[in-house]
Amino acid sequence: MATIPTERSPDSSVAFLRDGYRFVGRRCNRHGTDIFQARLLLEPTICLRGRAAAELFYDTERFVRAGAMPKRAQRTLTGRGGVQGLDGADHADRKAMFMSIMTPAAVRQLAQLFDDEWRARVPSWESGRPVVLYDEVGRMLTRAVCAWAGVPLADSEVDRRTAELHAMIEGPAALGPQHWRGLWGRRRGERWIGQVVDRQRAGTLPAPDGSALRVIAEHRDAHGRLLPRRIAAVELLNVLRPTVAVDRFVVFAALALHDHPAWRERVRESDEAAESFVQEVRRYYPFFPVAAARVRRSFDWQGYHFPRGRRVLLDLYGTNHHPALWPEPERFRPERFTGWRGDPFALVPQGGGEHLTGHRCAGEWITIELLKRAVTNLTTTMRYDVPPQDLALSLHRMPALPPSGFLVTNVRRTA
């Protein structure tokens, strides 16, 4: 039996925060393998990357999600009791609830709402003042997803609710005030959505059939019980928050168009090129750094022993940049997706495996469709200039974002 290479440091938590998205990959390269072990938050943790690792990681016979995610992430990003931490029949029931919302027609409806928001905002950007794309897209997505989900949102609330959702996204890997803002955002968000759930259940806020609010508020488990109010709020936020997080991908798409201007014409002329471009944005740019699980029962894999209960991290960024999967992985090359038939364990920006039964993100189709609409608007609906600014993308920051948020000026509508 081979010994898993182990980091010498008594704890690598600070190194994880320092190295960010490259923490796992750098150590795999140093050890000459796609597996190593380190202590994170004082706990032995096996770290993996690559396609074979992803296929292993999403084997529900070998891994569970309960107790895998650090408490600081549950208290900010996902909430306690949500679908991400469930296993077995409970996970299957809750995942089916989410997938019932993600019909092709519903995905198109959300994308159209986002498209409408974008086109309605363009005239106000023509004033000549600099526009921070990240801020604008975040607010547009908040408006669109709340309207789509059946959650009422007054104009006066948009900035506050967007800030709360952003705080949840940015809180898990942050220290000090930024992490505290994540805790604040989570508390405020659950209180807000809990009240919305109460109103829907009381009949004072009727939600459309098939809307996220109605489906989640009225969902009953295998025992015929409604979800507890707080859990229903957590799960509805698990629709709103990931949708708003797509604003980062939109900024990455704008950055890619700026750095690779030849692709502006290509995506305008071809749906296939636009699809390839969007997939390469999702592969190339950093989104979720890692996913966490625990070993269900002891087993051996490729000569290595995985003891029961051991925490395991799959390097999502490192798998998307693995040279055995992606030739020239550090080059932005959308043409690599021309004719691509998909591989649930190779392209994993939002998790791997199956959507219907596994732990792959239920909203992945939403992400792709929203990105396509954003790319169309950036290349067809409007023209703009990109002034000098700090567009450096630090892989030390989790989640990553250019410091400027991507400024555009001299916005003008096309004919």
C-alpha positions in Angstrom: 0.0 0.0 0.0 1.4 3.4 -1.0 1.7 6.2 1.5 -0.1 9.4 0.5 2.5 12.2 0.3 2.0 14.5 3.3 2.8 18.2 3.8 5.3 18.7 6.6 3.7 21.8 8.0 1.7 21.2 11.3 -1.2 23.1 9.7 -1.6 24.5 6.1 -4.7 26.7 6.7 -2.7 29.9 6.3 -1.0 28.6 3.2 -4.4 27.7 1.8 -5.6 31.3 2.2 -2.3 32.6 0.9 -2.1 30.4 -2.2 -5.8 30.5 -2.9 -6.8 28.6 -6.1 -3.3 27.3 -6.6 -2.9 25.7 -3.1 -3.7 22.1 -4.2 -2.0 22.3 -7.7 1.3 23.7 -6.4 1.6 20.9 -3.9 0.6 18.2 -6.3 3.3 19.5 -8.7 5.8 19.4 -5.9 4.9 15.9 -4.9 4.7 14.7 -8.5 1.2 13.3 -7.9 -2.4 14.3 -8.0 -3.0 13.4 -4.3 -1.4 14.6 -1.1 -2.4 15.1 2.5 -2.3 18.2 4.7 -3.7 19.5 7.9 -6.4 22.1 7.3 -8.1 23.8 10.2 -6.1 21.3 12.3 -7.7 18.3 10.6 -6.0 15.8 8.3 -7.3 16.4 4.8 -6.7 14.5 1.6 -6.5 16.8 -1.5 -7.1 15.5 -5.0 -7.2 16.9 -8.6 -7.8 15.5 -12.1 -10.5 13.5 -13.9 -10.0 10.2 -12.1 -10.1 12.1 -8.8 -13.3 13.8 -9.8 -14.9 10.5 -10.8 -13.9 9.1 -7.4 -15.0 12.1 -5.4 -18.5 12.0 -6.8 -19.1 8.4 -6.0 -21.8 8.6 -3.4 -21.0 5.0 -2.3 -17.6 6.2 -1.0 -18.2 9.7 0.1 -20.8 11.7 2.1 -21.2 15.5 2.3 -22.5 15.7 5.9 -20.0 17.4 8.1 -17.5 18.0 5.3 -17.9 21.7 4.7 -16.2 23.9 7.3 -18.6 25.7 9.7 -17.4 29.1 8.5 -18.6 28.3 5.0 -22.0 27.0 6.2 -22.5 30.2 8.3 -21.9 32.4 5.3 -22.1 30.7 1.9 -24.5 27.8 1.9 -26.4 28.0 5.2 -26.9 25.2 7.6 -29.2 22.3 6.6 -29.1 23.0 2.8 -28.9 20.5 0.0 -25.1 20.7 -0.2 -24.7 18.9 3.1 -27.2 16.1 2.6 -26.7 12.5 1.6 -28.8 9.4 0.5 -32.5 9.7 0.3 -32.6 13.1 1.9 -30.3 14.5 -0.7 -32.2 12.8 -3.5 -35.5 14.3 -2.3 -34.1 17.8 -2.0 -32.2 17.6 -5.3 -35.3 16.5 -7.1 -37.0 19.6 -5.6 -34.4 21.8 -7.1 -34.3 20.1 -10.5 -38.1 20.5 -10.8 -37.5 24.2 -10.9 -34.7 24.0 -13.6 -36.9 23.2 -16.6 -35.6 24.4 -20.0 -38.6 26.8 -20.2 -37.8 28.2 -16.8 -34.1 28.6 -17.6 -35.1 30.5 -20.7 -37.5 32.7 -18.7 -34.8 33.7 -16.3 -32.4 34.4 -19.1 -35.0 36.6 -20.8 -35.6 38.6 -17.5 -31.8 39.2 -17.3 -31.7 40.2 -20.9 -34.6 42.7 -20.4 -32.8 44.1 -17.3 -29.6 44.6 -19.3 -31.3 46.3 -22.2 -33.3 48.6 -19.9 -30.1 49.7 -18.2 -28.0 50.5 -21.2 -29.6 54.0 -21.8 -28.6 55.1 -18.3 -25.0 54.1 -19.0 -24.8 56.5 -22.0 -24.4 59.4 -19.6 -20.6 59.2 -20.0 -19.8 58.4 -16.5 -17.7 55.2 -15.8 -19.8 52.1 -15.3 -18.6 49.3 -13.0 -19.9 46.2 -14.7 -19.7 44.0 -11.7 -21.9 46.3 -9.6 -24.4 46.7 -12.4 -24.6 43.0 -13.3 -25.0 42.1 -9.7 -28.0 44.3 -9.3 -29.5 43.1 -12.6 -29.2 39.5 -11.6 -30.8 40.2 -8.2 -33.8 41.8 -9.9 -34.1 39.1 -12.5 -33.8 36.1 -10.2 -36.1 37.5 -7.5 -38.8 38.2 -10.2 -38.2 34.7 -11.6 -38.4 33.0 -8.2 -41.5 34.8 -7.1 -39.7 36.8 -4.4 -41.0 40.4 -4.2 -38.3 43.1 -4.4 -38.9 46.8 -4.2 -36.5 49.2 -6.1 -35.4 50.5 -2.7 -34.2 47.1 -1.6 -32.1 46.1 -4.6 -28.8 47.5 -3.4 -29.2 46.1 0.1 -30.2 42.6 -1.0 -27.4 42.5 -3.6 -24.9 43.5 -0.9 -26.2 40.7 1.4 -25.9 38.1 -1.3 -22.4 39.3 -2.2 -21.4 39.2 1.4 -22.4 35.5 1.7 -20.4 34.7 -1.4 -17.3 36.5 -0.2 -17.4 35.4 3.4 -16.1 31.8 3.6 -12.4 32.4 2.8 -12.2 35.9 4.3 -10.9 37.0 7.6 -12.0 39.8 9.9 -14.5 42.4 8.7 -15.2 40.7 5.4 -16.0 37.4 7.1 -18.2 39.3 9.6 -20.1 40.9 6.7 -20.7 37.3 5.4 -22.2 36.3 8.7 -24.3 39.5 8.7 -25.4 38.9 5.1 -26.5 35.3 5.9 -28.5 36.4 9.0 -30.2 39.2 7.2 -30.9 37.0 4.1 -32.4 34.2 6.0 -34.6 36.6 8.0 -35.8 38.3 4.7 -36.5 35.0 2.9 -38.1 33.4 6.0 -40.6 36.2 6.0 -41.3 35.7 2.3 -41.9 31.9 2.9 -44.3 32.7 5.8 -46.3 35.0 3.6 -46.5 32.4 0.8 -47.6 29.7 3.2 -50.2 32.0 4.8 -51.7 32.8 1.3 -50.9 36.5 1.5 -48.1 36.2 -1.2 -49.3 33.9 -3.9 -46.4 32.7 -6.0 -46.8 31.4 -9.6 -46.9 27.6 -10.3 -43.4 26.2 -10.7 -41.7 29.3 -9.2 -38.8 28.6 -6.8 -40.7 30.3 -3.9 -43.8 28.1 -4.4 -41.9 24.9 -5.0 -39.7 25.3 -2.0 -42.3 26.7 0.4 -44.8 23.9 -0.4 -42.3 21.1 -0.7 -43.0 18.1 1.5 -40.4 15.5 2.4 -40.8 11.7 2.3 -42.8 11.9 5.6 -45.2 14.5 4.2 -43.7 17.4 6.3 -43.1 20.9 5.0 -39.5 22.0 5.2 -38.9 24.0 8.5 -39.1 27.7 7.8 -35.4 28.3 8.2 -34.4 25.4 5.9 -36.9 26.7 3.3 -35.2 30.1 3.5 -31.8 28.4 3.2 -32.9 26.5 0.1 -34.5 29.6 -1.6 -31.3 31.5 -1.0 -29.5 28.6 -2.6 -31.4 29.6 -5.8 -30.9 33.4 -5.4 -27.2 33.5 -4.2 -25.7 31.2 -6.9 -27.5 33.1 -9.6 -26.2 36.5 -8.4 -22.7 34.9 -8.2 -22.8 34.6 -12.0 -21.9 38.3 -12.1 -18.3 37.2 -11.6 -18.5 35.0 -14.7 -20.0 37.9 -16.6 -17.0 40.1 -15.6 -14.6 37.3 -16.7 -16.4 37.1 -20.0 -15.9 40.9 -20.5 -12.3 40.5 -19.5 -11.8 37.7 -22.0 -13.4 39.8 -24.8 -11.1 42.6 -23.9 -8.0 40.4 -23.9 -9.0 38.4 -27.0 -10.9 40.9 -29.2 -10.9 38.6 -32.2 -13.6 36.6 -30.4 -16.0 39.5 -30.4 -16.8 39.0 -34.0 -16.8 35.2 -33.7 -19.4 35.1 -31.0 -21.5 37.6 -32.9 -21.6 35.4 -36.0 -21.9 31.9 -34.6 -24.0 30.3 -31.8 -21.4 27.5 -31.7 -18.6 29.9 -31.2 -20.6 31.7 -28.4 -21.1 28.3 -26.7 -17.4 27.4 -27.0 -16.5 30.9 -25.7 -18.8 30.6 -22.6 -17.5 27.1 -21.8 -13.9 28.3 -22.0 -14.7 31.2 -19.7 -16.1 28.7 -17.2 -13.0 26.5 -17.5 -10.3 29.1 -17.6 -11.3 31.6 -15.0 -11.5 30.9 -11.2 -14.9 30.3 -9.6 -15.3 27.7 -6.8 -11.8 26.7 -5.6 -12.6 23.3 -4.1 -15.4 20.9 -3.1 -15.4 19.0 0.2 -16.6 15.5 1.2 -15.9 12.8 3.9 -15.1 9.2 3.4 -18.2 7.1 4.0 -16.3 3.9 4.8 -12.6 3.0 4.5 -11.5 1.9 1.0 -8.4 1.7 -1.1 -7.9 3.6 -4.4 -4.9 3.5 -6.8 -2.9 2.0 -4.0 -3.8 4.7 -1.5 -5.9 4.1 1.7 -8.8 6.4 2.5 -9.8 6.0 6.2 -13.4 6.3 7.2 -14.4 9.9 8.2 -11.4 11.6 6.5 -12.1 14.9 4.9 -11.3 15.1 1.2 -11.0 18.2 -1.0 -11.3 18.0 -4.8 -9.5 20.8 -6.6 -12.0 22.2 -9.0 -9.7 24.9 -10.4 -6.8 22.5 -10.7 -8.9 19.9 -12.5 -10.1 22.6 -15.0 -6.4 23.4 -15.5 -5.0 19.9 -15.5 -2.5 19.5 -18.4 -3.6 15.8 -18.9 -7.1 17.0 -19.6 -6.6 20.4 -21.2 -3.6 21.0 -23.6 -2.0 24.4 -22.8 -4.4 24.9 -19.9 -3.1 28.4 -19.1 -4.1 29.7 -22.5 -7.6 31.0 -23.2 -8.6 28.9 -26.2 -12.4 28.6 -26.8 -11.8 26.5 -29.9 -11.0 23.5 -27.6 -14.7 23.2 -27.1 -15.7 23.0 -30.8 -17.6 19.8 -31.1 -17.1 19.0 -27.4 -19.5 16.4 -26.3 -19.1 17.0 -22.6 -17.4 15.1 -19.7 -19.0 15.4 -16.3 -15.6 14.8 -14.6 -13.3 17.0 -16.7 -15.1 20.4 -16.8 -16.0 21.0 -13.2 -16.3 24.7 -12.4 -19.6 24.1 -10.6 -18.9 20.5 -9.5 -18.8 17.2 -11.3 -20.9 14.1 -11.8 -24.6 14.0 -12.6 -27.1 16.8 -12.2 -30.2 14.8 -11.3 -28.8 12.5 -8.6 -25.4 13.8 -7.7 -23.9 16.9 -6.2 -23.3 18.8 -9.4 -24.8 22.3 -9.2 -28.4 22.3 -10.2 -28.1 25.8 -11.6 -25.3 25.1 -14.1 -27.7 25.4 -17.1 -28.8 28.8 -15.7 -25.1 29.9 -15.6 -24.5 28.9 -19.2 -27.6 30.6 -20.5 -27.1 33.8 -18.5 -23.5 34.0 -19.8 -24.6 33.6 -23.4 -27.1 36.5 -22.9 -24.3 38.6 -21.3 -21.9 37.9 -24.2 -24.6 38.8 -26.7 -25.2 42.1 -25.0 -21.5 42.9 -24.6 -20.9 42.3 -28.3 -24.1 43.2 -30.1 -26.4 45.4 -28.0 -23.8 48.0 -27.0 -20.4 49.4 -27.7 -18.1 50.7 -25.0 -14.5 51.7 -24.2 -12.3 50.0 -21.6 -10.3 52.7 -19.9 -6.9 52.1 -18.1 -7.6 50.3 -14.8 -6.4 47.4 -12.6 -7.7 44.3 -14.3 -5.2 41.9 -12.7 -6.8 38.7 -11.5 -5.2 37.5 -8.4 -5.6 33.7 -7.7 -4.8 34.4 -4.1 -8.2 36.0 -3.6 -11.2 33.6 -3.2 -13.5 34.3 -4.8 -11.5 36.1 -7.5 -12.4 39.3 -9.1 -10.5 42.1 -10.9 -10.0 45.0 -8.4 -11.7 47.5 -10.7 -14.8 45.4 -11.2 -14.3 46.0 -14.9 -14.9 49.7 -15.7 -16.4 50.7 -19.1 -16.9 54.2 -20.5 -18.4 55.8 -23.5 -21.3 53.3 -23.7 -23.5 53.6 -26.7 -26.4 51.5 -28.0 -26.1 49.8 -31.4 -28.7 50.2 -34.0 
